[in-house]
Amino acid sequence: MDHQKTFRKTLSRLIYFFPIQLVFVHLKKSQQLLVFWILLFLIVSGQFGEKYGILYLFLDPEYLGNVNFVSYLIVGFALGGFVMAFNISSYVNNGFRFPFLATQERPFLKYCINNSFIPLLFIGYYSWLIIDFKLAFETESFIEVVYNLLGFYVGYAIIILLAMSYFINTNKDFFKLFGVKDGKEETLVRLTSHKQHKEWFSDTFNNKAWHVESYLVKPFKLKLARDFSHYNKDQLNQVFKQNNLNASIFEFIAIISIFLLGLFREIDGFVIPAGASLLLLFTILVMLTSAIRSWLYGWTFPAFIVLFLVVNALSQINTFTYSNKVFGLEHRSPPIKYEPQTLNADTLKADSLYHVNILNYWKTKNKRQQQKPKLILFNVSGGGSRASMWAFRVMQYLDSISNGTSSSHIHLITGSSGGMIGAAYFRELINLRQEVPSFDINKLMYTYDLGKDLLNPIVFSLAINDYFIRFQKFEYEGEQYWKDRGYAFEQRLNRNTRGYLDKPMGSYLKKEMYAQLPMMILSPSIINDGKILLTANHPLSFMCQDDLSNGTNRNENVEYSRLLSGKKPLNTRFISALRMSATFPYIMPTLELPTSPTLEIIDAGLRDNYGLKTSLRYLYQFREWVNENTSGIILIQVRYGKHQAQIKAKDNSNSIIQNITAPFGSVYGNLFTIQDYNNNASMNYANGWMNKKIELIDFVLNAEEEKPISLSWHLTQRERKKVMHSIYEEGNQKAARKVLDLINQ
């Protein structure tokens, strides 16, 4: 019987151990706090957003261009801030459920110690993932990994110690609040609370208080919980109220400090790693929800619903909205009416002759004795920084092995997103080489420029500014614009590309017109009607008009320059034009054009990820000239992954949710594969209406089943190296030799 009694007593103390009870109270009362922890676990484990490289923001944080002790220290500091927000929110919302705490010295400190199960579990798991990732995939030494982890722990410890110093010095326990010395308070409390004992015990303990038998008084010291039934109810509540007031002050100061951090966004040292910025965003959300709940209690959820409805209503009023504009366009005059344009035959003919003139200049530049030149159309796919690096690397390699001949033969560059950024950077280097013949465009440092981080300033701006309040503007060409994550992206891209691309779009017009540089046609998508916005320096009416017989326009293309002819379209900042083509949803803000109704612009990959649709449309218009004046067409396609999609076997163990979401997920997941099928059909038709064969040559950055290169504006060192070395893979070397052979025929 004694053994059974001892066992039951031990089991009871284990079940009613304070850390375990806190886990239970979170499951029952604070699910909103657990959501953030679940999301963090899913992110670092690669279960959420692995394709987009979100886990690498934590496993491989970059700061000032380096992944080192300091970058991990900042992530540790940010995680420490989130943990403190978690502890404060939990204490404010649940501390009163454990009245024995009010009888302890430094109740909040003891609460944090006992509330450390989830944070410590995450830190342990996160540390193990870092070690595994760094040793297995980044091939770092064990000493380097330990050193970086030390930075993480130091950063975490600093914020925890600073925060606890504040609470230790400002929070008052029962003894300090009422001037009672430990060991003598029981007599005093019994004298003042005897009449209230029954009401307090039955009303609060039975209905609100959670039973606790043991707790951690220090990280490794266990103690039995003190009986609180003889304490005065009002006095105990005052302890929690005083502690909660200090917590609210701390939260307010922390939130204001985070927002003020945004004032220094353009100072490199303040742009922290993207993973740390996400943690800051989580911290703000936890603190805001905690503060609101501490004020409204049971009315919190209805208040959030009302707040959402109010904000949603205000968002429809121009005074309360923030529009993201294209830098360089004229926005002050009345908007231009957006309607289908019917272009007459004379306009179409004039635009066609305009481009024939450009083609003639291209022919003269590349003519060799009696041989007709090969016309190269260059198509690049989207895909963040990996696409930028890969497109640039292919163009640079071909230029190097052909002594510039391949670059000279390129007439048109089309595509989307990151690929167009890489192609635009290489084209600008060609421009610089023409101005300074000694300029060496084949240095590998230029390729690595495009692998530099672009995500840190985007996420930093998103976390502290874009989703809350914007309070900074800047001036460009006499117009005022808000500083947001779109601006942050452009500024960092401009810096990474050495300022070479910071010029108006129209600055390339003359050299394109005389075929000194390849033409570029950007093709972002219009959200409103799904059409393609052809953005170029030259008129493209022949690509925007299908049917002249009945005055209708059923074409899917809209011409940027002609639509915005009264808004100085060629004054558009070239980097802004590139951003229009690379506006991935949610990561960067949707751009709005000064039209009526307002047109919203999004990533080109939605409609023409590979640029083939645009290239073939252009080629069709000038097929007769091409057949007569060239020896053939080389269509180079720079892409990520092979044409043939891998079909995964159906898993009969799929959950109900997986079965429900499968039809939508499969269609979205195969969006680019569907475009491939359409492009293959278009190529078959094109070879039918061209007398000269179109040689389609692919340069493929292969996707691996294990650790594929992430679709992100942040790449790890391993991913950068993989992009650089992919040009030497057998398939790409074969493609390069074929390009050279065709040019020289």
N, C-alpha and C positions, 0 to 999 in steps of 0.2 A: 504493500500500500504506500509506503514512504517513497519507493522508487517511482510509482505511478504519479504520486502527488508532485514529486520533484520534476518529473518529465512534463506534466501538464503546466506546471509553473514556468518551466523553461520555455515550453512552446508558446505559452501566453505572452511571455516577455519578448519572444522573437516576433510573434505576429503583431504585437502592439509596440514594437520597436519604432521609435519616432521616424527614422528615414523611410521605413516601409510604409508607415501610415501616411507620410507625405506623398509617396508615389500613388497610394490609393486616393488621396484627396485630390490630386491632380487629375486622375482618371475620372473622378466623379464630378468635381467642381470646376476644374481649370483646364478643360480640353483645349481652349484657345492657345494656352502656353505650350502644350504638347505638340500642337501642329507645327510650330517652328522647329522644335527638336526633331520631329519626324522628317521634316523637309531637309534639315541639315544632314541627318543620317543618310537619306536617300541621295543627296547631292554628292557627298564625299565617297559614297560607295559606288557611284556611277549608275544608280538605278533611276536617276532623274537628270535628264539633259546631258547624258554622256556624248551623244552625237554632236552636241554644240560645245563640248569641252568645259562645261561648268565645273566639273570636279577638279580640273587642273587649276582653276582659280584659287583653290585651297591647297591642293597638293604641290603646286608649282607656282606660288605667288611671285609676281615680278614687281620690283620697285626701282624706279630710276634706271630701268633697263637691265637690272640684275636680279637674280634669284639667290638670296644670301641670308645671312644672320638677321640683317635689318628687316628684310621683307617678311620673314617669318615672325620677327618680333612684333611688327605692326599687326599681323593677323592675330597673334596671341593677345595683343592689347585689345583689339576689337572684339575677340571672343570673350575676353574678361569683362568688357563692358556689357556684352549681351547676357552673360551669366549673372552679372549684378542686376540687370534689368529684370531677368527671370526671377531672381531671389526677391527683389523688392516687390514686384507684382504679386508673386506668390504670398509674400508676407502680408501685404496690404489686404489681399482678398481672402486669405485663409488663416492668418495668424491668430485671430480671435477664436478660431475653432480649437485652439490648444492653450487654454487659459493658464496651464502650469508654467508657460513661458514667462508670463508677467511676474512670476515670483522669483525669476532667476536674474542674476546679474548679466547684463548685456544680452537681452533676449534675442535681438536681431542677429547678433554674431552666432549664437547657438542655433538659431533657425537656419542660417546659411550653412553651417557645418553639417547639419542633419539633412539639408536639402541638396547635398552635393552628389547624390547617387547618379542622377542623369548627366550632369556636367562632366563628372569624372569618367563615366562610361563612354561618353563621346570623346573626351580627350584621349583616353586609352585607345579607342578604335581608330581615331584620326591619326594618332602617332604611329600605330602599326601600319596604316595605309601609306603614310609618307615613307616609312622605312622600306616597305615592299616596292613602292613605285620608284623611289630614287635608286635603290640597289638593282632592281630588275630591268628598268626601262631607261633610266637616265645615266646608268653606269657610273654613279658617283661612289666615292670611297665611303667606307663606314664612318670614318672620322668626320668627313664633310656632312654626312647626314646627321650625326649626333650634334655637331656644332650648330646646324640650322635648327634642329629641334630644341636645342638649348635656347636659341633666340625666341622661339615660340613660347617656351615655358617662362622665360624672363619677362616677356611682354605681358603674358597672362598674370603673372605674379604682381607686376607693378600696378596694374589697374585694380586688382583685388585689394592690395594693401592700401592704396590711396583711398578707395571707396570705404573700406572698413575703418580707416582712420577717421574719416568724416563721421561715420555713424557711431563709433565708439566715443567720440568727443561731443557729439550732439544728442544722441539718444539717452534717455533716462530710464532706468529700471524702477521697480517698485520702491526700492530703498532710497534711491536718490530723489525720486519724485515726492515722497512723503516724509523724508527725513527719518526713516526707520533703520536702525542698525540690524544687520543680519544676526539672527539668533534670538532677537527680542521682539520681532514683529508679531509673532503668533499671539502673544498676550494682548498687544495693542489692537490687533485686528479683531480678535474675539470680542473685545470690549465695545468696538464700534460697529460690529456687523452681526451680532447675535440675532437680532430681530429680522435681519434680511437673509439669513442663511438658507432657510427653507425655500424662499422664492428664487434665490439665485441658483441653488442646486438643481431644482426641478425645471426651471424655465430655460436656463442656459446650458447646463451640463447635459441634460437628457436630450434637448432639442438641437443644440448647435455644437456642443463640445465633442471632440473626438477623444476616445480613450487612449492614453499613452502610459506605458509602464516603465519604459527605459529609453534612454536617449544618449547621444554623444555630447559630453560636456566639452571635450577636446577631440581632435581628429582620431585619437587612439585611446580615449578614456571613456569608459561606459559608466553611467550613473542611473539610479532609479529616479523616476519622476516624482516630484514633490506633490503632496496632496494640496489641493487649492480650494476645497469646499468651504473652508472657514474664512476665506478672504472676502472682503467687501466687493461687491459686483461693480459699483461705480468706480472704485479705485483701480481695479484691474482694467476696466475699459479705458480709463484715462492713460494708462501706460501704453496701450495699443494706439490710442489716438495721438499721443505725443510722438510715438515712433513713426506712425503713418504720416504725420505732418512733415517730419524731417525727410521721409522718403519722397514725399511730393515735391519738396523744395529741391532735393537732389535730382529728381527726374526733370524738373523744370530747367535747372541749370544745365544738365546734360544735353537736353534737347536744343536749347538755345545755343550751346557751344557747338553742337554738330552743325546747326544751320549756319552759324557764323563761319565755320570752316569753309563753307562754299564761297565766301568772299575772296579766298586765296586760291581758287581753283586753277588759276593760270600760273601759279608758282609751282614748279615741278615737285618740290619737296612735299607739298601738301596733297598731291594726287596719289593717294594710297592704293595698294593693290586692290583689284576688283573684288576679291574674296572678302577683304576687310570692309569694303564699301557695302557689300550685301549684308554683312553682319551689322553694320551701322543702320541700314534700313530696317532690319529685323528689330534692332534695339529701339529705334524710334517707334515702330508699330507696337511693340510690347509695352513701352512706357505710356504711349497715348491711350491704349486700351485699358491699361491699369489705372491711369489717372481718371479716365471717364467712369470706369466701373466703381472706383472708390467714392466718386461723387454721387453716382446714380443708383448703385446697387442693382436691385431687380429690374430697374428700368433701362439697363444698359442696352440690351438687344433691341427693344423698341426705339431707343434713341438713335442707334446706329442706322436703323431702317429709315427713320425720319431724316437723319443727316444725309444719308445717301440720296434720298429723293430730292432734298433741297439742293444738294450739290449738282445732281443731274439736271435739275431745272435751271440752275444758274449757268450751267455749262452751255446752254442754248442761247445765252445772252452774250453778245460780243464783248461787253465790258468785263465779263468775268472769265473770258477764255483767252488762251494763249495760242496763237496760230504760228506755225513754223513756216517761214517764208524762204524763197530762193534768194540767196544773197546776190545782189547786183541788178536784179530786175527793178523796174520802176513801179512802186506800189502806191504812190500818193494819189494818182489820178483815178477816176472812176474805173471799176472793173470792166473787163471786156466780155461781151456776151458770148457764151459758148454755144455754138450751134453748128450742125453739119454744113460744111462749105462745099458748094458746087463750083468747081474750077472749070473754066472754059478751055477749049482745045488749044487756043493760042498760048495760054499759060503753061499747059502741059508740054507743048512743043518747045517753048522757050527754055523751060527748066531742063528738058532732055538735051537740048543743044548745049546748054551751059555745062552739063556733065560730060558730054562728048568732047568738049574742048579740054576738060581736065584729063580725060582719058588719052587724048592726043598728046598732051604734055607728058603723061606717064609713058606712052609708047616711045616718044623721042628720047626720053631719059634712058630707057632700057634697050633700045634698038642696038643689035649687034650685026653688022654687015648685012647679009641676006636673010638672017634668021629672025623670025618673029619671036617676041618675048613671051614668057609664061606669066599669066596674070595670077597673082596670089591674093586670095581673100582669107583674112585671118579671123577665126571665130574663137572666142574664149568664154568659158563657162563661169558661173558665179561660185561662191563658196568661201567668203571671208578672206582671211590672210593667206590661207593655203592656196587659194585661186590666184591671188595677187602675185605671190612668189612664183608659182608655177608658170603662169602666163609670161611673166618677165623672164624667167629662167630659160624657157623654150626660145623666146625671141632673141635673147642674148646669145644663147648657144648657137643658133642657126646663123646669126650675124657673124659670130666669131669664126666658125668653120668655113663660111662662104666669103670671108673678107668683105662683108657688107652687102653682098649681092642679094641675099634673101630679103633684107630690109628694103632695098631699092625696088624690089618687085612687088612689095605689098602695096595694094591700091586701097583696100578698104578693111577696116577693123570693126567688128561688131561683137556683141556678147552682152554680158550682164555683170553686175555686182563687182566682186573683188577682181575678177579676171580683167575687166575694163580698166580698173585702177592700175594694175600691173602693166597692161599694154600702154596706157597713157603715160606712165612713168618712163617706159622704154622709148616711146616716141619722142618724148621731150629730151631724152639723152641723145637721140639721133639729131634733134634740132641743135643741141649744144655742140655736137661734133661738127655740124656744118658750119657753125660760127667760129669754132676753134678746132681746127683739124687735129691738133695734138691731144684733144680730149679723149680719154680712153673709156669707152662705155662698157668694156668687158670686165671691169673689176668686180669681183664677187661681193664687195661691200654694198654695191647698189642693190643686188638681189636681197641681201640681208636687211637692207633698209625696209623692205616690204614685209619682213617677218617681225619687225619691232612691234611692241604692244600698242594696240589701238583701243583696247577694251577698258583699261583702267580709268581714263577720263570720262568715258561714256557711263560706266556704272557709278562712278563717283558723283557725277552730275545727276544721274537718275535718283540716287539714294538721298542726297541732301537738298535737292532743288526741284527737279522737274515735277514730281508727284505731289509737292506740297505748295511752295510759293516761289515765284521767280522775282528777283529784285535787282537784277543787273542787266544792263543793255550795252550794246556797242554800236559804233557807226561804221558803215561800209558804203562807200560811194554816195555819201549824203543821205543814206537811209538808216533808220534806227531798227535794230533787231534785238530780240531777247537772247540772252546767253543761256543755252540749254545743252542737252547732250549732242544735238546735231552740230552746234557750234564747236563743242569740245572735240567731236570727231574730226571736223575739218581742220581745226588748229593743230591737233596732234598729227594728222596725216600730212599736213603742210610741213611740219617740223621733221617728220620721218623721211620725207622726200626732199629734204634740204631746201625747201622753199621754191623748187623749180616749177611746181605746178600752180603757184599762186599768181594767176593772171586771168584776164577775161577770156571767155570761151572764144570770142571772135579774134583773139590775137593769133590764132592759127589759120585764119581764113586765107590769107594771101599765099602762104606756103602750101596749103592744101590745094588751092586753086591752080598753082603751077606745078602740082605733083611733086613738090620737094619733100613733102611729108605725106604719109598715108592719111586718108580721110577716116574720121571716126563717126559712127552713128550710134548714139546712146539710145536705148529703147525702154525707159521705165514704163510701168503700167499705170493706167488711170483707174482708180478704185471705182469711181462713179458708174462707168459704163463698160469697164473691162478692156478698153482699147489700148493700143500701144502709142506712146508719145515719142515720135521720132525726133531726137534732139541732135541737131548738127548745124554747122556753119553755112550750109548751102541749101538752096531750095530743093524740096523733095516732093513736089506736088504729084508727080507720076507714081509715087508709092502710096498716095492718099486718095486716089480717085479710081473707082472701078467702072461705074456705069454712067456714060454721058448721054445715053439715048433718052432717058426719061427724067433727067434732072435729079435723080436720087443718089445718095451716097451710102453704100452699104459696106464701105471699107472699114477695116479694123484699125487703121493707122491715122494718127493726128499729127500734123506738122507743128512742132514747138515754135519755130521762128515765125511762121506765117500766122499762127493763132495769136501770138503775143507781139505782133509787129509794132504795136504802139507802146510797148513796155520795155524797149531796149533789150531784146532777147540776147543779142550777141555780147552784151555787157555782163551777162551772167558769169559769176565767178566759176571758173572751170572746175574747181574742187566741189562746188555746190552741184554742178551738173553731174559729176561723178557720184556724189552722194545720192542724188535722185535715183540713179540706177542701182544703188546699193542700199536702199532703205528697207532693211529687214524689219518686219513688224515687231513692235514693242521695244526692240533693242534701240532703234533710232526713231525719232518722231516722224510722223507722216508730213510730207511737204504739201503746202497749199499754194495754188496758183491764183493770181489776181484776176479771176474770171467770175462771171455770174451765170449759173451757180458756181461756187468755188469748187475747183477740181482738186482732188486729193491724189497724190502721187506716191507710188510704192515700188518696191524692187522689180527690176526688169525680169528676174527669174520666174516671176509668176506667169509670164506669157512666152518669153523667148530666152530661156536660160542659156542656150548655146549660141545664140546669134544667127543660126542658120536660116531662120524664117526671113530675117531682114536681108541677109546676104543674097539669098535666092531671089527675093523680090527685086532687088537692085539688078542682079544679073539678068533676070528676065527682060527688064526694060532695055538693056543694052546688049542683048544676045546677038544681034546682027553685027554690031561693031566688034564684039569679042570674037565672033566666028571669023570675021574678015581680017582682024588686025593682030591676033595672038596665035600662038601655037598650042594653046590649051589653057585650062584653068586648074590651078592647085588650090584646093580648099583645105586649109589647115585648121584642124579642130583641137584645141587644148582643153582637156576635160579631166574630171576626177571620176575614176571608176569606168569600167568597161560598159559597152552598149548593152550587153545581155544581163538582165537582172537575175539575181539568184533567188530561186523560189524555195521558200522554206516549207517543210512538210507540216501539215496541220497537226497541232498538238491537241489530242483528245482530252487532255487535262485542263484545257482553258477554263477559266472561271466564267461566271455569268457576265460580269462586267467586261471581260475581254471579248466575249462573243458579241456583246452589244456594240462595243466600240470598234470591232474589227472592220466592218464595212467602211466606216469613215476613215479610220487610221490607215487602211490599205490604200485607199484612193489618194489620200494626202501623201502617204509615204512613197507612193509610186508616181508622184506628179512629174518628176523629171524623166522617169522611164516612159511615161505616156508621151511626153514631148519627143523622146527618142524614136518611138514608133511613128509618130507623125512626121518627124524629120526624115526617117528612112523612106517613107512613102513619097515625100516631097523630092528627095534626091532621085528616086526612080523616075518621077515625072520630068525632073530637070534634065536628066540624061536623054529624055525623049525630045525635048524642044531645043537642045543644044547640039550643033553639029560636031563640036569639039567635046571630047570626053572630060568630065569633071573628075579629077583625081582627088578623092577624099582621103586625107592622111591624118591619123589620130596620134596625138601625144597624150599619153594616159598616165595620170598620177594614180596608181592602183590603190584601191581601198582594201585593207586587210580585215579579216574577221576579228582578229585580236588587236586592240589598241589602234583603231583607224585614226587618221589625222582629223582633228576636230574641225567642224564648220564653225569657226569663231574668228574674232578679231584678236585673239591671243593664242600664240603657239608656244609649245614647250621647246626646249633646245633639241630634243630628239625629233620632234616634228619638223623643225627647220632643217635639220640635217637630212632627214628623209626626203624632203622636197628637193634639196640641192642635189642629192645623189640619184634621184629618180631618172634624170636625163640620161644616165649611163646604163639603165636597164636595157636588156636586149631589144625589146619591142620599140622603145623610143630611139635607140641607136639605128635600128633598121628604118624607122620613119625619117630620121634626119638624113640618112644616106639617100633615101628615095627622093626627098626634097631637092637635094643637091643634083642628083642625076637628072631630074625633070627640068630644073632650071638650066642646066648645061646642054640639054638636047637641042 
